[in-house]
Amino acid sequence: MSPTLKKNLGYVLKGALTQATSGALYLEDLTDIQDEKMKRAARNSGLQRQIKNSGHMYTSDAKRFKANREEQELKKAQTAVDRAEHNKAQFERKIIEERHQELKKAVRDYKARQKYKKQLGVFICRAIKTVRPRVD
């Protein structure tokens, strides 16, 4: 397999891994939220009368509590989505940083090889001059 194909295949596989990880986190958070919703619905099923410490609960109070609960559920769902996006971004940054380190190492190795070749060439030229002195 050619090095270019390996490199391109590596990019594709890393991207697929990133997408799979973020998708799994998203599905996990989504199922947790749905499970909580179903449990809440099961608890609240049936006819129940609610009484506050100070007396009966009025319709306006119930509507306000329901609106607050829905708002909290939306915040919780948004937090889960934000967490999944943050984890995805962290994973992508980590992969980019690893690739950057690999490239820096490759450049250092290339420069070291070029320097070695240059030194070897100078050494060979000096060796040739000492073996065969110049004839004038």
Buried (B, 14 or more C-beta within 10 A) or exposed (E): EEEEEEEEEEEEEBEEEBEEBBEEBBEEBBEEBEEEEEEEEEEEEEEEEEEEEEEEEEEEEEEEEEEEEEEEBEEBBEEBBEEBEEBBEEBBEEBEEEBEEEEEEEEEEEEEEEEEEEEEEEEEEEEEEEEEEEEE
